Amino acid sequence: MTSVSATSTSTSTSVSVALSSDPTPSQTRRSTFPSATASTPPPQSPHEVTCRSNGYHRNQKKPKDSPECDKYKHAFAVHSMPRTSTLSHDSVDTPSFIGFRNLMVLVLIVGNLRLVIENYMKYGVLVHISGAEFRRDDLKMFCLLYCLIPAHLFVGFLIEFIAAYTARGDQARNKKSDNRNPKLQSYWRIIALAHVVNATMSLSAANWVVYYRIHHPLIGTFCEFHAVIVWLKQLSYALTNRDLRDAFLEGVPTPRIYQSCPYPQNITVRNLCYFWWAPTLVYQPVYPRSPTFRWPFFLKRVGETIALSIAIWFLSAQYAVPVLQNSVAAMGKLDVAVILERLMKLSTVSLIIWLAGFFALFQSGLNALAELLRFGDREFYTDWWNSCSVGTYWKTWNKPVNNFMRRHIYAPLLGRGWSNQSASVIVFTFSAILHELLVGVPTHNIIGVAFAGMIFQIPLIATTAPLEKMRGQGSVIGNAIFWVSFCLVGQPFAVLIYYFTWQAKFGDASRTFKL
């Protein structure tokens, strides 16, 4: 189409020139075959050429005496100047790869569609909604734990209420309270010990009930997650109020946001209940609040949570379970080739389930809860998928836990003179213990795999940290190491091990393997 339009335009120009003057044959011959070495005079009526198919670069002016202007179509100069290939490094224009991106998306869709068809032809529909796999005793224990575990939060409130009453009375008796008074210090130690006993009983009782009285690992996982969340909230409530109490007695100013509810006015049941349900693990007397409640936003987030939860349940039952079941025999025989094949096949399903779970929890679920409570600070995560090191991933993917670790463990250790490396080791050790409880207790297999996986993050962070400071290939390599360690070596391998140990202890494989 470009050649046709260019030819028609040139033809009309030639006709107009012919009407104005009658060129001689020699002039016509010279205009038909211009010299390749002679410089072309500036065109009288140039137009921009937007395609390279006729031998001109983009935005280069096309002279009127081009061979396209006459009848000798086979003689115009196609190769009129030096040019580079589009994909060469010395190419002037950077090409767009949107087409390749579209191709990769299509290949990904077709490849996964083939796996869906293959799964259906091989297994049929494995999803059922009978609920027969849940024992009635497990459901009773779940309801009991869900109601009783938060009671320890209110025990902590009673402890803090007594401490606040004592602090208020001490300040009333003395214009300037001496917080270093040995008698007062002994009293604060008793308060701290009461908090430790309360928190320890909360987590220990939940672990015992889940490990010995709840058989199904899914119900046990929900109970364990709830118990750990409440336990972390108890710790934050006690530690924060201890510092607020000390600041109150010593007359030290607190953050400006706390001025609307200073200590001890924050020790109320209403304040505690808000923190109990707030989508954060860090206690503050006052939180930033959103101005209004938005029903459309709330309903959308709830709908996303429900839809993604159903998708996770379907993917787990239809795709993950067959892969895990077919891996038990290979795990027992230590057939490395089959184990690797199962691992790579499981990694795709595991990644999709994990991404759906991440979106359902951090983007949809927590935002719905925050909207309901008008909780203002909704930075539950940042762009962890662009992490150029493993350390960046752990700082960005789960902000509520990261905020707790940084505020109540990492920063206090630095304040006591610990180095950054030593404080980081303590943080990851604490996190490793929690991971082992969250996985090992519901599956009734405390074998240390989750603990070891978290401890292994320490040398991996040290290895990938220099790559984050490098530009170009260094950041790409760091991001690739993060994805490989997370998607292939990390979660899928741990899932295989815990599923095998569960089957060897309680499933059909228990007749062959004894743990």
Stockholm file with secondary structure:
# STOCKHOLM 1.0

chainA/1-515         MTSVSATSTSTSTSVSVALSSDPTPSQTRRSTFPSATASTPPPQSPHEVTCRSNGYHRNQKKPKDSPECDKYKHAFAVHSMPRTSTLSHDSVDTPSFIGFRNLMVLVLIVGNLRLVIENYMKYGVLVHISGAEFRRDDLKMFCLLYCLIPAHLFVGFLIEFIAAYTARGDQARNKKSDNRNPKLQSYWRIIALAHVVNATMSLSAANWVVYYRIHHPLIGTFCEFHAVIVWLKQLSYALTNRDLRDAFLEGVPTPRIYQSCPYPQNITVRNLCYFWWAPTLVYQPVYPRSPTFRWPFFLKRVGETIALSIAIWFLSAQYAVPVLQNSVAAMGKLDVAVILERLMKLSTVSLIIWLAGFFALFQSGLNALAELLRFGDREFYTDWWNSCSVGTYWKTWNKPVNNFMRRHIYAPLLGRGWSNQSASVIVFTFSAILHELLVGVPTHNIIGVAFAGMIFQIPLIATTAPLEKMRGQGSVIGNAIFWVSFCLVGQPFAVLIYYFTWQAKFGDASRTFKL
#=GR chainA/1-515 SS CHHHHHHHHHHHHHHHHHHHCCCCHHHHHHHHSCCSSSCCCCCSSCEECCCSTTSCCTTCEECTTSGGGSSCTTCSCSCCSCCCCTTSTTCSSCCCCHHHHHHHHHHHHHHHHHHHHHHHHHHCCCCCCCCTTSCHHHHHHHHHHHHHTTHHHHHHHHHHHHHHHHHHHHHHHCSSCCTTCHHHHHHHHHHHHHHHHHHHHHHHHHHHHHHHHCCCHHHHHHHHHHHHHHHHHHHHHHHHHHHHHHHHHHTCCCCGGGGGSCTTTTCSHHHHHHHHHSSCSSCCSCCCBCSSCCHHHHHHHHHHHHHHHHHHHHHIIIIIHHHHHTTHHHHHHTCHHHHHHHHHHHHHHHHHHHHHHHIIIIIIIHHHHHHHHTBCCCCCCCCGGGCSSHHHHHHHSCHHHHHHHIIIIIHHHHHTTCCHHHHHHHHHHHHHHHHHHHHHTTTTCCCSHHHHHHHTHHHHHHHHHHHHHSCTHHHHHHHHHHHHIIIIIIHHHHHHHHHHHHHHHHSGGGGTCCC
#=GC SS_cons         CHHHHHHHHHHHHHHHHHHHCCCCHHHHHHHHSCCSSSCCCCCSSCEECCCSTTSCCTTCEECTTSGGGSSCTTCSCSCCSCCCCTTSTTCSSCCCCHHHHHHHHHHHHHHHHHHHHHHHHHHCCCCCCCCTTSCHHHHHHHHHHHHHTTHHHHHHHHHHHHHHHHHHHHHHHCSSCCTTCHHHHHHHHHHHHHHHHHHHHHHHHHHHHHHHHCCCHHHHHHHHHHHHHHHHHHHHHHHHHHHHHHHHHHTCCCCGGGGGSCTTTTCSHHHHHHHHHSSCSSCCSCCCBCSSCCHHHHHHHHHHHHHHHHHHHHHIIIIIHHHHHTTHHHHHHTCHHHHHHHHHHHHHHHHHHHHHHHIIIIIIIHHHHHHHHTBCCCCCCCCGGGCSSHHHHHHHSCHHHHHHHIIIIIHHHHHTTCCHHHHHHHHHHHHHHHHHHHHHTTTTCCCSHHHHHHHTHHHHHHHHHHHHHSCTHHHHHHHHHHHHIIIIIIHHHHHHHHHHHHHHHHSGGGGTCCC
//
